[in-house]
Amino acid sequence: MMSLTHFTPSGDAHMVDVGDKVVTRRRAVAEGWIRMEPETLALIERGGHGKGDVLAIARVAGIMGAKRTADLVPLCHPLSLSRVDIALELRHGECAVQCSATVETNGRTGVEMEALCAVQVALLTIYDMCKAVDRGMCMTDIRLVEKSGGRSGLWRRDPDASVPNP
């Protein structure tokens, strides 16, 4: 049976020792959505927001979120990231913005948390910039899509396992 790695046998929380792990190329992809009113999505698309280009600012925020993950999640290791890519796509049929984050490093531990944090921070930034016109926005379906590298190798989410609800 698998055990939770962030606990000692006596149940105390601790940071996992990765010192003996092999350095490998690590990559993770995460995604998430922020759903909103059609008028809010149109405002983002037009660029008519008084605070600036919502998607450009969310992209930078997502990159910063990936870089600061260890400051936010107590037992994460600080990592030197070699790549963070944030893709934001307007999804008119779903009245949403979809965010995808790809994070890479050469290291002893994976970058899943960094990819997930990047998505969440990018979506939070969209919420922050648009809340004056739409407080009902909803961040949803934030999840790991794929990870590679390390002892466990490649993992991919089954594309049919959990499809976001429009």
C-alpha positions, 0 to 999 in steps of 0.5 A: 500500500502506498503511503503519504510521503510528507509524513514521518512514520510517527505522523509528523509533517516533513519535507521529503528528502530528495537528495538521493534522487537522480536528476532528470528532465521533469515536465508537468502540464496543468489546466483550469478554467474560469467561467464568467458572464458572456459580457465579461468574456467579451470585455476581456476579448475587446481589451476594454478593461481599464486595468490593462490587458487581462490575459497578458497580466494573467500570463505574467502572474501565472509565471510568477506563481510557478516561480513562487510555489515553494513560498506558498505550499509549505512542503514544496522544494524550491526549484530552479525552473527552466521553462514556464509557458502559460496559454490562455484561450477564450472559450466562447461556447463555455463563457470561459477562459481556459488556462494551460501551464507547462513547467519544466526543470532538470531536477530531483523532484517534479514540477506538478505543484508549480504547474498547478500553482501557475494555473491557479494564480493566472485564473485568480488574476483574471478574477481579480481584474474582472471582479468589478463587473462579474463577482460570480466568476468560478474557477473550476477543473484545475488539474494535472494533465500530464507529468514526465520525468523521475522514477515514475516516468510518464503519466497522462490524464485519461482525456475522458476521465473528467471533462469540464462542464460547460 
